């Protein structure tokens, strides 16, 4: 029996690894974005609900803000989109700003809660 995998299975595994790698790069870029009122990056704050990386390196980020009245509501999504687009292998990025489910402090990572004294 041969140890060689069928080509399509190898390609699918390679594609999955490439997509996972790109997603990690996008997360690192997101960790450079901050809500100016809270000294924790938006990823650790739990403002990023989903990151979808397509095979063509198009990235769709679903995110929220701490509140609809957030002073950076008009600025932050554009900053996030630009930071994701700046990731070298990203072909294009779109941001979906959503309000459901509403953000709450329990969505923060443990590191963020410790940093903010929760």
Secondary structure as the mmCIF struct_conf table of DSSP 4:
data_model
#
loop_
_struct_conf.conf_type_id
_struct_conf.id
_struct_conf.beg_label_comp_id
_struct_conf.beg_label_asym_id
_struct_conf.beg_label_seq_id
_struct_conf.end_label_comp_id
_struct_conf.end_label_asym_id
_struct_conf.end_label_seq_id
HELX_LH_PP_P HELX_LH_PP_P1 UNK A 4 UNK A 6
HELX_RH_AL_P HELX_RH_AL_P1 UNK A 7 UNK A 30
TURN_TY1_P TURN_TY1_P1 UNK A 31 UNK A 32
STRN STRN1 UNK A 34 UNK A 34
TURN_TY1_P TURN_TY1_P2 UNK A 36 UNK A 37
BEND BEND1 UNK A 38 UNK A 40
STRN STRN2 UNK A 41 UNK A 41
HELX_RH_AL_P HELX_RH_AL_P2 UNK A 42 UNK A 45
TURN_TY1_P TURN_TY1_P3 UNK A 46 UNK A 46
STRN STRN3 UNK A 48 UNK A 53
TURN_TY1_P TURN_TY1_P4 UNK A 55 UNK A 56
BEND BEND2 UNK A 57 UNK A 57
STRN STRN4 UNK A 58 UNK A 63
BEND BEND3 UNK A 66 UNK A 66
TURN_TY1_P TURN_TY1_P5 UNK A 68 UNK A 69
TURN_TY1_P TURN_TY1_P6 UNK A 71 UNK A 75
HELX_RH_AL_P HELX_RH_AL_P3 UNK A 76 UNK A 85
TURN_TY1_P TURN_TY1_P7 UNK A 86 UNK A 86
BEND BEND4 UNK A 87 UNK A 87
TURN_TY1_P TURN_TY1_P8 UNK A 88 UNK A 89
STRN STRN5 UNK A 92 UNK A 97
BEND BEND5 UNK A 100 UNK A 101
HELX_LH_PP_P HELX_LH_PP_P2 UNK A 102 UNK A 103
HELX_RH_3T_P HELX_RH_3T_P1 UNK A 105 UNK A 107
BEND BEND6 UNK A 108 UNK A 108
HELX_RH_AL_P HELX_RH_AL_P4 UNK A 110 UNK A 116
TURN_TY1_P TURN_TY1_P9 UNK A 117 UNK A 117
#
